[in-house]
Amino acid sequence: MELDCSNSSDALLMNIFCYRRAVTNNTLSAMLGIASGLRPEFGFRPGIPLRNGKTDRTEIDMKLGDLLVEAKLTEGDFQTAPLRLLERYRDFDEVFHAADLTRSGEAVASYQLIRGVLAAYSTGGSYCVLCDGRRPDMIEKWHSVMRAVKSYTLRCRLHVLTWQELTTSLPKSLRSFLKTKYGIAS
């Protein structure tokens, strides 16, 4: 269904990671910090523990091994939410310095990224944001979330990578397609 809107970030992710040679590409795997040959799982729904004993089944764009990936292309931001929604998560206080998160009144910016970090924490995995290098504002929003993470060990498992950086490791035919379809060139 995602490919019906073939300009979406999810479609871009699928176009790259469903390409027959991409998942076995050692350079790409090294860039992502994963083993070569892993099969992508799109629309992964980890259970992020809530304080009430239940779980939130937020959707992560892709899972490769223990790497969770959030993909952004044309989207304007990473959503906002009231602080009370974040405080529902069991590990929120353990993972974040809440005062360091970007806020406007009670609204906290980058809610989607915060949930992604909590998902990586609860699964013991890594989290990577893929975004357009022509959008430094998105990269700065990600860095503002990373700065609020308390644990340096967890911070080391958090990454940002641009589509442009990623394309340098892809086969020439796929790079050509991405340049034509999405305007993404290394």
Number of C-alpha atoms within 10 A of each C-alpha: 6 12 13 8 11 15 14 18 23 21 17 22 22 19 17 20 20 13 14 10 14 20 21 16 16 16 16 20 18 12 12 20 15 16 16 18 15 14 13 19 16 18 14 17 16 20 16 22 19 16 12 9 8 12 15 15 13 16 17 22 22 22 22 22 16 15 20 27 25 21 24 23 21 12 12 10 14 15 13 17 15 15 17 11 11 18 14 15 20 19 18 21 13 12 18 20 15 19 8 13 21 16 16 10 8 11 16 20 22 22 21 18 22 23 19 26 28 24 26 23 18 15 15 13 17 26 28 23 21 23 25 20 18 13 14 12 13 23 18 11 17 21 14 16 21 23 15 18 23 15 14 11 9 18 17 11 17 22 17 17 17 21 23 20 18 20 20 14 18 20 13 11 8 16 20 16 15 20 14 11 12 15 10 20 17 15
